[in-house]
């Protein structure tokens, strides 16, 4: 490792004070005039997407390339986070469970049955492409769904975690998005002010984006309770009651130690999601699911590069704005907090293990998940009743998962389990976000701060209220990705900081060998 002397600690900016005040102002606006907040954010978001589509679309592919270059490098892949004698704090399974639930959250359940339907109905290579045969439109829809949720998303998360973990464990820096920039470019005048700005923006963006997941979970749980009981749970009043109950759970999770709160929640949530997946796989059209899975894997291998560079010029731009690009920036927005949390739980892992596990294991699960749930919806649309597409096209996104279960046996048992699944995913996601925010705004930028984690939980809940109040899918995506715009550009600096420092720490053999006389 590097022999550079550690710089003496300096007083950190008062991140907690002024970022919490700013987010608090947004939270007040969310309560007073929620429609104004979400509509304004949606308008600004659309402008950004249309102007910077060329730099957004290929960023995830670049993140994947950087990650694989580090993992496969004989120089860098064997580096162990925390030093060569460091040991992992968690078993591989618990580590993966926490990693997965922190990075995906309630989104896979919310979007699972409807993601491919959106691409089938709205993308330029779906039903709008009149010259394509039906099987090709269906295959394209599934290919786009897995491109959005698969390798690109987890490549961004992995780079965020890798960069922060490497600098925190190998060079004892803060666990913040700024630390890699300030350390790798310590001699640059711009590094310190940019780092302060980056950390502040990251704190705000995390609070904003996670609020969208809170809103999604609240609406889905309320919708599920109404479908199960037939009572009027799907009203604003009940959604707010559900929101309050969820908030109490993830606030408690943020206060508990990670090994007691987040670890147990992650293990239970992943177990339940696997149980639900197996049930639908076995009781549904199993042969069709297997066939869809094979085709999906083939499309990932052959279409990832094509999708990453396709901007669909002179075609429907609304689809580009609210599907691929909104998702990309949403993932970038989450990269700082997922990165902080991954860094916190990954001590003792080699860089190769970290990268391969963080990308390949979650992507493998998601390929199966979307092949089953989105695949079921496409099959019902093309050869079945068309009921799921009808429900989704009417805007009942949160109810689609429950209606899918109605088509299978034992729905009276599986629908309540789905409510619990929604609850588990959102609690684990927001818990990890609150912990990350507590770390980033703590006095040293490395340790958890329970009080501050609770404050962030409350503020995220209030912003989630605005999204619930408006109830627009565009609002959910816009709030989720809005403050991540700066990180589209910061990601490029992260790549440079990581590569620069790795080459400093592990010089090439030719550079260290003694010169011949």
For each residue, the residues with C-beta under 8 A, 3 or more apart:
1: 83 170 505
2: 170 171 501 504 505
3:
4: 171
5:
6: 171 172
7: 10 186
8:
9: 444
10: 7
11:
12: 15 174 443 444 445
13: 196 199 200
14: 17 18
15: 12 18 19 199 200 203 440 441
16: 19 20 441 442 452 455
17: 14 20 21
18: 14 15 21 22 200
19: 15 16 22 23 200 203 204 441
20: 16 17 23 24 441 452 455 456 459
21: 17 18 24 25
22: 18 19 25 26 204
23: 19 20 26 27 203 204 207 208 459 463
24: 20 21 27 28 459
25: 21 22 28 29
26: 22 23 29 30 37 208 463
27: 23 24 30 31 459 462 463
28: 24 25 31 32 462
29: 25 26 32 33 36 37 466
30: 26 27 34 37 462 463 465 466
31: 27 28 34 462 465 466
32: 28 29
33: 29 36 37
34: 30 31 37 38 465 466 467 469 470
35: 38 39 469 470
36: 29 33 39 40
37: 26 29 30 33 34 40 41 466 479
38: 34 35 41 42 466 467 470 472 475 478 479
39: 35 36 42 43 470 475
40: 36 37 43 44
41: 37 38 44 45 475 478 479 482
42: 38 39 45 46 472 474 475 478
43: 39 40 46 47
44: 40 41 47 48 482
45: 41 42 48 49 321 326 329 477 478 481 482
46: 42 43 49 50 321 478
47: 43 44 50 51
48: 44 45 51 52 329 485
49: 45 46 52 53 56 320 321 325 326 329
50: 46 47 53 317 321
51: 47 48
52: 48 49 55 56 485 488
53: 49 50 56 57 311 320 325
54: 57 311
55: 52 58 59 488 489
56: 49 52 53 59 325 328 329 488
57: 53 54 308 309 310 311 324 325 328
58: 55 61 62 308 309
59: 55 56 62 63 156 328 332 488 491 492
60: 63 64 151 152 153 155 156 308 328 331
61: 58 64 65 152 155 304 305 308
62: 58 59 65 66 495
63: 59 60 66 67 152 155 156 158 159 491 495
64: 60 61 67 68 151 152 155 359
65: 61 62 68 69
66: 62 63 69 70 159 495 498 499
67: 63 64 70 71 155 158 159 162 355 359
68: 64 65 71 72 355
69: 65 66 72 73
70: 66 67 73 76 77 162 351 352 355 498 502
71: 67 68 76 77 351 352 355 356
72: 68 69 77 352
73: 69 70 76 77
74: 77 78
75: 502 506 508
76: 70 71 73 79 351 502 506
77: 70 71 72 73 74 350 351 352
78: 74 350 351 352
79: 76 166 170 350 351 502 505 506
80: 83 84 86 348 349 350 351
81: 86 165 166 169 170 346 347 348 349 350 351 354
82: 86 169 170 347 348
83: 1 80 86 169 170
84: 80
85:
86: 80 81 82 83 169 347 348
87: 348
88: 91 92 95 346 347 348 349
89: 259 345 347 348
90: 94 95 98 259 263 345
91: 88 94 95
92: 88 95 96 357
93: 96 97 267
94: 90 91 97 98 263 266 267
95: 88 90 91 92 98 99 345 346 349 357
96: 92 93 99 100 270 357 361 362
97: 93 94 100 101 263 266 267 269 270
98: 90 94 95 101 102 258 262 263 266 341 345 428 432
99: 95 96 102 103 342 345 357 358 362
100: 96 97 103 104 266 270 361 362 365
101: 97 98 104 105 265 266 269 270 424 425 428 429 432
102: 98 99 105 262 266 338 341 342 428 429 432
103: 99 100 153 154 157 334 338 342 362
104: 100 101 107 108 362 366 425 429
105: 101 102 108 213 425 426 428 429 430
106: 109 110 213 216 217 220 422 425 426 429
107: 104 110 111 149 213 216 425
108: 104 105 111 112 149 273 366 369 370 425
109: 106 112 220 273 401 418 421 422 425
110: 106 107 216 217 220 397 398 401 422
111: 107 108 114 115 149
112: 108 109 115 369 370 373 374 401
113: 117 373 374 376 377 388 392 400 401 404
114: 111 117 118 374 377 388 392 397 400
115: 111 112 118 119 145 148 149 370 374
116: 119 120 141 142 144 145 370 374 375 377 378
117: 113 114 120 121 141 374 377 378 381 388 389 392
118: 114 115 121 122 123 323 392
119: 115 116 122 123 125 126 140 141 142 144 145 323
120: 116 117 123 126 127 137 138 140 141 378 381
121: 117 118 126 127 389 393
122: 118 119 126 128 316 318 319 323
123: 118 119 120 126 128 140 141 144 316 319 323
124: 128 129 312 315 316 319
125: 119 128 129 132 137 140 144
126: 119 120 121 122 123 129 137 140 141
127: 120 121 130 137
128: 122 123 124 125 316
129: 124 125 126 132 137 140
130: 127
131:
132: 125 129 136 137 140
133: 136 137
134: 137 138 382
135: 138 139
136: 132 133 139 140
137: 120 125 126 127 129 132 133 134 140 141
138: 120 134 135 141 142 378 382
139: 135 136 142 143 295 299
140: 119 120 123 125 126 129 132 136 137 143 144
141: 116 117 119 120 123 126 137 138 144 145 374 378
142: 116 119 138 139 145 146 292 295 296 299 370 371 374 375 378
143: 139 140 146 147 296 299 300 303 307
144: 116 119 123 125 140 141 147 148 307 323 324
145: 115 116 119 141 142 148 149 370 374
146: 142 143 149 150 296 299 300 366 367 370 371
147: 143 144 150 151 152 300 303 304 307 308 324
148: 115 144 145 152 153 323 324 327
149: 107 108 111 115 145 146 153 327 366 370
150: 146 147 153 154 300 363 366 367
151: 60 64 147 154 155 300 304 359 363
152: 60 61 63 64 147 148 155 156 304 308 328 331
153: 60 103 148 149 150 156 157 327 331
154: 103 150 151 157 158 358 359 362 363
155: 60 61 63 64 67 151 152 158 159 359
156: 59 60 63 152 153 159 160 328 331 332 334 335 491
157: 103 153 154 160 161 331 334 335 338 339 342 358
158: 63 67 154 155 161 162 342 354 355 358 359
159: 63 66 67 155 156 162 163 335 339 491 494 495 498
160: 156 157 163 164 177 335 336 338 339 342 494
161: 157 158 164 165 338 339 340 341 342 343 346 354 358
162: 67 70 158 159 165 166 339 351 354 355 358 498
163: 159 160 166 167 180 339 494 497 498
164: 160 161 167 168 175 176 177 179 180 339 340 342 343
165: 81 161 162 168 169 339 342 343 346 347 354
166: 79 81 162 163 169 170 171 180 351 498 501 502
167: 163 164 170 171 173 179 180 183 184 497 501
168: 164 165 171 172 173 174 175 179 343 446
169: 81 82 83 86 165 166 172 343 347
170: 1 2 79 81 82 83 166 167 505
171: 2 4 6 166 167 168 183 501
172: 6 168 169
173: 167 168 179 180 182 183
174: 12 168 178 179 444 445 446
175: 164 168 179 340 343 344 439 440 445 446
176: 164 179 195 199 202 340 440 445
177: 160 164 180 181 198 199 202 336 339 340 487 490 494
178: 174 181 182 194 195 196 198 199
179: 164 167 168 173 174 175 176 182 183 195 445
180: 163 164 166 167 173 177 183 184 494 497 498 501
181: 177 178 184 185 191 194 195 198 490 493 494 497
182: 173 178 179 185 186 191 192 195
183: 167 171 173 179 180 186 497 501
184: 167 180 181 496 497 498 500 501
185: 181 182 188 190 191 497 500
186: 7 182 183 191
187: 191
188: 185 191
189: 192
190: 185 193 194
191: 181 182 185 186 187 188 194 195
192: 182 189 195 196
193: 190 196 197
194: 178 181 190 191 197 198 493
195: 176 178 179 181 182 191 192 198 199
196: 13 178 192 193 199 200
197: 193 194 200 201
198: 177 178 181 194 195 201 202 486 490
199: 13 15 176 177 178 195 196 202 203 440
200: 13 15 18 19 196 197 203 204
201: 197 198 204 205 483 486 487
202: 176 177 198 199 205 206 336 337 440 487
203: 15 19 23 199 200 206 207 437 440 441
204: 19 22 23 200 201 207 208 483
205: 201 202 208 209 333 336 482 483 484 486 487
206: 202 203 209 210 333 334 336 337 433 436 437
207: 23 203 204 210 211 433 437 456 459 460 463
208: 23 26 204 205 211 212 333 463 479 480 482 483
209: 205 206 212 213 330 333 334 479 480 481 482 483 484
210: 206 207 213 214 334 337 429 430 433 460
211: 207 208 214 215 460 461 463 464 466 467 479 480
212: 208 209 215 216 330 464 467 476 477 479 480
213: 105 106 107 209 210 216 217 426 429 430 480
214: 210 211 217 218 243 246 247 426 430 460 461 464 467
215: 211 212 218 219 464 465 467 468 476 479
216: 106 107 110 212 213 219 220 398 426 476
217: 106 110 213 214 220 221 246 422 423 425 426
218: 214 215 221 222 239 240 242 243 246 464 468
219: 215 216 222 223 239 398 468 471
220: 106 109 110 216 217 223 224 398 401 422
221: 217 218 224 225 242 246 419 422 423
222: 218 219 225 226 233 234 235 238 239 242 398
223: 219 220 226 227 233 234 396 398 399 402
224: 220 221 227 228 398 399 401 402 415 416 418 419 422
225: 221 222 228 229 231 233 234 238 242 419
226: 222 223 229 230 231 232 233 234
227: 223 224 230 399 402 403 415
228: 224 225 402 415 416 419
229: 225 226 233
230: 226 227
231: 225 226
232: 226 235 238
233: 222 223 225 226 229 238 242
234: 222 223 225 226 238 239
235: 222 232 238 239
236: 239 240 468 469
237: 240 241
238: 222 225 232 233 234 235 241 242
239: 218 219 222 234 235 236 242 243 468
240: 218 236 237 243 244 465 468
241: 237 238 244 245
242: 218 221 222 225 233 238 239 245 246
243: 214 218 239 240 246 247 461 464 465 468
244: 240 241 247 248 461
245: 241 242 248 249
246: 214 217 218 221 242 243 249 250 423 426 427 430
247: 214 243 244 250 251 457 458 461
248: 244 245 251 252
249: 245 246 252 253 423 427
250: 246 247 253 254 426 427 430 431 434 457
251: 247 248 254 255 434 454 457 458
252: 248 249 255 256 261
253: 249 250 256 261 262 265 427 428 430 431 434
254: 250 251 261 430 431 434 435 438 450 453 454 456 457
255: 251 252 261 450 453 454
256: 252 253 260 261 262
257: 260 261
258: 98 261 262 263 344 345 435 448
259: 89 90 262 263
260: 256 257 263 264
261: 252 253 254 255 256 257 258 264 265 431
262: 98 102 253 256 258 259 265 266 428 431 432 435
263: 90 94 97 98 258 259 260 266 267
264: 260 261 267 268
265: 101 253 261 262 268 269 424 427 428 431
266: 94 97 98 100 101 102 262 263 269 270 428
267: 93 94 97 263 264 270 271
268: 264 265 271 272 424
269: 97 101 265 266 272 273 421 424 425 428
270: 96 97 100 101 266 267 273 274
271: 267 268 274 275
272: 268 269 275 276 417 420 421 424
273: 108 109 269 270 276 277 369 421 425
274: 270 271 277 278
275: 271 272 278 279 417
276: 272 273 279 280 414 417 418 421
277: 273 274 280 281 368 369 372
278: 274 275 281 282
279: 275 276 282 283 408 410 414
280: 276 277 283 284 372 373 376 404 405 408
281: 277 278 284 286 289 368 372
282: 278 279 286
283: 279 280 408 409 410
284: 280 281 288 289 372 376 408
285: 288 289 376 379
286: 281 282 289 290
287: 290 291
288: 284 285 291 292 375 379
289: 281 284 285 286 292 293 371 372 375 376
290: 286 287 293 294
291: 287 288 294 295
292: 142 288 289 295 296 371 372 375
293: 289 290 296 297 367 368 371
294: 290 291 297 298
295: 139 142 291 292 298 299
296: 142 143 146 292 293 299 300 367 370 371
297: 293 294 300 301 367
298: 294 295 301 302
299: 139 142 143 146 295 296 302 303
300: 143 146 147 150 151 296 297 303 304 367
301: 297 298 304
302: 298 299 306
303: 143 147 299 300 306 307
304: 61 147 151 152 300 301 307 308
305: 61 308 309
306: 302 303 309 310
307: 143 144 147 303 304 310 324
308: 57 58 60 61 147 152 304 305
309: 57 58 305 306
310: 57 306 307
311: 53 54 57 320
312: 124 315 316 317 319 320
313:
314:
315: 124 312
316: 122 123 124 128 312 319 320
317: 50 312 320 321
318: 122 321 322
319: 122 123 124 312 316 322 323
320: 49 53 311 312 316 317 323 324 325
321: 45 46 49 50 317 318 325 326
322: 318 319 325 326 473 474 477
323: 118 119 122 123 144 148 319 320 326 327
324: 57 144 147 148 307 320 327 328
325: 49 53 56 57 320 321 322 328 329
326: 45 49 321 322 323 329 330 477 478 480 481
327: 148 149 153 323 324 330 331 477 481
328: 56 57 59 60 152 156 324 325 331 332
329: 45 48 49 56 325 326 332 333 481 484 485 488
330: 209 212 326 327 333 334 477 480 481 484
331: 60 152 153 156 157 327 328 334 335
332: 59 156 328 329 335 481 484 487 488 491
333: 205 206 208 209 329 330 336 480 481 482 483 484 487
334: 103 156 157 206 209 210 330 331 337 338 484
335: 156 157 159 160 331 332 338 339 487 491
336: 160 177 202 205 206 333 339 340 436 487
337: 202 206 210 334 340 341 432 433 436 437
338: 102 103 157 160 161 334 335 341 342 432 436
339: 157 159 160 161 162 163 164 165 177 335 336 342 343
340: 161 164 175 176 177 336 337 343 344 436 439 440
341: 98 102 161 337 338 344 345 432 433 435 436
342: 99 102 103 157 158 160 161 164 165 338 339 345 346 354 358
343: 161 164 165 168 169 175 339 340 346
344: 175 258 340 341 435 436 439
345: 89 90 95 98 99 258 341 342
346: 81 88 95 161 165 342 343 349 354
347: 81 82 86 88 89 165 169
348: 80 81 82 86 87 88 89
349: 80 81 88 95 346 353 354 357
350: 77 78 79 80 81 353 354
351: 70 71 76 77 78 79 80 81 162 166 354 355
352: 70 71 72 77 78 355 356
353: 349 350 356 357
354: 81 158 161 162 165 342 346 349 350 351 357 358
355: 67 68 70 71 158 162 351 352 358 359
356: 71 352 353 359 360
357: 92 95 96 99 349 353 354 360 361
358: 99 154 157 158 161 162 342 354 355 361 362
359: 64 67 151 154 155 158 355 356 362 363
360: 356 357 363 364
361: 96 100 357 358 364 365
362: 96 99 100 103 104 154 358 359 365 366
363: 150 151 154 359 360 366 367
364: 360 361 367 368
365: 100 361 362 368 369
366: 104 108 146 149 150 362 363 369 370
367: 146 150 293 296 297 300 363 364 370 371
368: 277 281 293 364 365 371 372
369: 108 112 273 277 365 366 372 373
370: 108 112 115 116 142 145 146 149 296 366 367 373 374 375
371: 142 146 289 292 293 296 367 368 374 375
372: 277 280 281 284 289 292 368 369 375 376
373: 112 113 280 369 370 376 377 401 404
374: 112 113 114 115 116 117 141 142 145 370 371 377 378
375: 116 142 288 289 292 370 371 372 378 379
376: 113 280 284 285 289 372 373 379 380 388 404
377: 113 114 116 117 373 374 380 381 388 389 392 400 404
378: 116 117 120 138 141 142 374 375 381 382
379: 285 288 375 376 382 383 384
380: 376 377 383 384 385 386 387 388 389 407
381: 117 120 377 378 384 386 388 389
382: 134 138 378 379
383: 379 380
384: 379 380 381 387
385: 380 388
386: 380 381 389 390
387: 380 384 390 391 403 407
388: 113 114 117 376 377 380 381 385 391 392 400 403 404
389: 117 121 377 380 381 386 392 393
390: 386 387 393 394
391: 387 388 394 396 399 400 403
392: 113 114 117 118 377 388 389 395 396 397 400
393: 121 389 390
394: 390 391
395: 392 473
396: 223 391 392 399 400
397: 110 114 392 400 473
398: 110 216 219 220 222 223 224 401
399: 223 224 227 391 396 402 403
400: 113 114 377 388 391 392 396 397 403 404
401: 109 110 112 113 220 224 373 398 404 405 418
402: 223 224 227 228 399 405 406 415 418
403: 227 387 388 391 399 400 406 407
404: 113 280 373 376 377 388 400 401 407 408
405: 280 401 402 408 411 414 415 418
406: 402 403 411 415
407: 380 387 403 404 411
408: 279 280 283 284 404 405 411 414
409: 283
410: 279 283 413 414
411: 405 406 407 408 414 415
412: 415 416
413: 410 416 417
414: 276 279 405 408 410 411 417 418
415: 224 227 228 402 405 406 411 412 418 419
416: 224 228 412 413 419 420
417: 272 275 276 413 414 420 421
418: 109 224 276 401 402 405 414 415 421 422
419: 221 224 225 228 415 416 422 423
420: 272 416 417 423 424
421: 109 269 272 273 276 417 418 424 425
422: 106 109 110 217 220 221 224 418 419 425 426
423: 217 221 246 249 419 420 426 427
424: 101 265 268 269 272 420 421 427 428
425: 101 104 105 106 107 108 109 217 269 273 421 422 428 429
426: 105 106 213 214 216 217 246 250 422 423 429 430
427: 246 249 250 253 265 423 424 430 431
428: 98 101 102 105 253 262 265 266 269 424 425 431 432
429: 101 102 104 105 106 210 213 425 426 432 433
430: 105 210 213 214 246 250 253 254 426 427 433 434 457 460
431: 250 253 254 261 262 265 427 428 434 435
432: 98 101 102 262 337 338 341 428 429 435 436
433: 206 207 210 337 341 429 430 436 437 456 460
434: 250 251 253 254 430 431 437 438 453 454 456 457 460
435: 254 258 262 341 344 431 432 438 439 448 453
436: 206 336 337 338 340 341 344 432 433 439 440
437: 203 206 207 337 433 434 440 441 452 453 456
438: 254 434 435 441 442 448 449 450 451 452 453 456
439: 175 340 344 435 436 442 445 446 447 448 449
440: 15 175 176 199 202 203 340 436 437 445
441: 15 16 19 20 203 437 438 449 452 456
442: 16 438 439 445 446 447 448 449 452
443: 12 447 449
444: 9 12 174 447
445: 12 174 175 176 179 439 440 442
446: 168 174 175 439 442
447: 439 442 443 444
448: 258 435 438 439 442 453
449: 438 439 441 442 443 452 453
450: 254 255 438 453 454
451: 438 454 455
452: 16 20 437 438 441 442 449 455 456
453: 254 255 434 435 437 438 448 449 450 456 457
454: 251 254 255 434 450 451 457 458
455: 16 20 451 452 458 459
456: 20 207 254 433 434 437 438 441 452 453 459 460
457: 247 250 251 254 430 434 453 454 460 461
458: 247 251 454 455 461 462
459: 20 23 24 27 207 455 456 462 463
460: 207 210 211 214 430 433 434 456 457 463 464
461: 211 214 243 244 247 457 458 464 465
462: 27 28 30 31 458 459 465 466
463: 23 26 27 30 207 208 211 459 460 466 467 479
464: 211 212 214 215 218 243 460 461 467 468
465: 30 31 34 215 240 243 461 462 468 469
466: 29 30 31 34 37 38 211 462 463 469 470 479
467: 34 38 211 212 214 215 463 464 470 471 475 476 479
468: 215 218 219 236 239 240 243 464 465 471
469: 34 35 236 465 466
470: 34 35 38 39 466 467 475
471: 219 467 468 475
472: 38 42 475 476
473: 322 395 397 476 477
474: 42 322 477 478
475: 38 39 41 42 467 470 471 472 478 479
476: 212 215 216 467 472 473 479 480
477: 45 212 322 326 327 330 473 474 480 481
478: 38 41 42 45 46 326 474 475 481 482
479: 37 38 41 208 209 211 212 215 463 466 467 475 476 482
480: 208 209 211 212 213 326 330 333 476 477
481: 45 209 326 327 329 330 332 333 477 478 484 485
482: 41 44 45 205 208 209 333 478 479 485
483: 201 204 205 208 209 333 486
484: 205 209 329 330 332 333 334 481 487 488
485: 48 52 329 481 482 488
486: 198 201 205 483 489 490
487: 177 201 202 205 332 333 335 336 484 490 491
488: 52 55 56 59 329 332 484 485 491
489: 55 486 492 493
490: 177 181 198 486 487 493 494
491: 59 63 156 159 332 335 487 488 494 495
492: 59 489 495 496
493: 181 194 489 490 496 497
494: 159 160 163 177 180 181 490 491 497 498
495: 62 63 66 159 491 492 498 499
496: 184 492 493 499 500
497: 163 167 180 181 183 184 185 493 494 500 501
498: 66 70 159 162 163 166 180 184 494 495 501 502
499: 66 495 496 502 503
500: 184 185 496 497 503 504
501: 2 166 167 171 180 183 184 497 498 504 505
502: 70 75 76 79 166 498 499 505 506
503: 499 500 506 507
504: 2 500 501 507
505: 1 2 79 170 501 502
506: 75 76 79 502 503
507: 503 504 511 512
508: 75 511 512
509: 512 513
510: 513
511: 507 508
512: 507 508 509
513: 509 510
514:
515:
516:
517:
